[in-house]
């Protein structure tokens, strides 16, 4: 390997690390619901990840403030917490939406 190609590989690796590091520190944008209006704003509210079971959500975040009755086929259920709502398909999280304080 020549010095020139070694430098090029080092430069590429360094730039890749810089790009990855820059993305790791960026704020996440979240779906926010305020007065039935949906918007996307930065938020770091902890909430369940897609695929978590109802049992794991309750273990990690506690009991929800409100549990809505399942509707449709497949069954879609919503649990409301103080800062977010969680939507389940059967017993798995499909989405968690941050809810702005009123």
N, C-alpha and C positions, 0 to 999 in steps of 0.2 A: 504494500500500500504506500502510495506516495504521500509526502507531506501535505500537498494540496488537497488530495482526497480525504486525508485524515482531518484536516481543518474543516472541510466541507461537512463531514459527518458530525464533528463536534458542534459546529454552528447549527446544523439542523436539529441535533438533540437539544441544544440549549434553547433554541427558539420554540421547540415543541414543549419543553418544560415550562417556559415562560407563558405560553398560551394556555396551557392546562392550569397553571397556577392562577392566572388572571381570571379564568372562569370559576375556579373554586371559591373565590372570594366575592363573587357578585351576588347581589340580593336577588331573591326569587320573586317573581311576580305571581300573584294569586288572584283567583276569581273571588270577588267581594260582592256580597249582596247587601244593598242598603235600600230600604223602603221598596222592595220588589224590583229594584234596578240593579243590573249586573254590570260590574266594571272590573278592570284588571289594574291592581296597584301593588307596589312592593309590600311584602309581608313576611315575617319570620315566625308566625304563629305555628306552634307545634301541633300537628294533627296526624291522624292515621294514614298509613301508606296503602296504596291499592294492593289488594290481595290479602290484607289482614283479616282474620276471622272476627266475628262479633265477640267471642270470648277474649281474644287478645286485645281488642280495642278496649273492652271494659276493664281488663287487668291493667292496662297501661294508663288509661285516661279516667277511670272510674265510671260510675253509673251516669248515664246521660240525664239531663234535666227533663227531657221528654222523649218518649219512644212513640213513633207514629206506626199505625197499623200498615202491614204490608199490602201492596196493591199490585195487580197485574200478574202476568206470566211471562217471564220468570218473576218471582216475588221481589219487589223493590221496597226496601224499608228505609226509613230515615230516622236517625237519632240526632237530637239537638243537644249541643253542649253550649257553654257560655260564649265561646269565641268561634265556634265552627259547627257545621252540620255534616254528618256522615251519611252517605248513601250506600246501601248494601244491595247486592244481587244475591238472593238466597242468604247465605251467611258470610259473604265476602265483600270487603270494601271495594266499591268501584270508583268512588270519588269523595273527596272531603272539601267542602267549601267554607272559606273563612267568612264569618258574618261580622260586619262592622257594628260597633257598639252604637246603640241608639241614643 
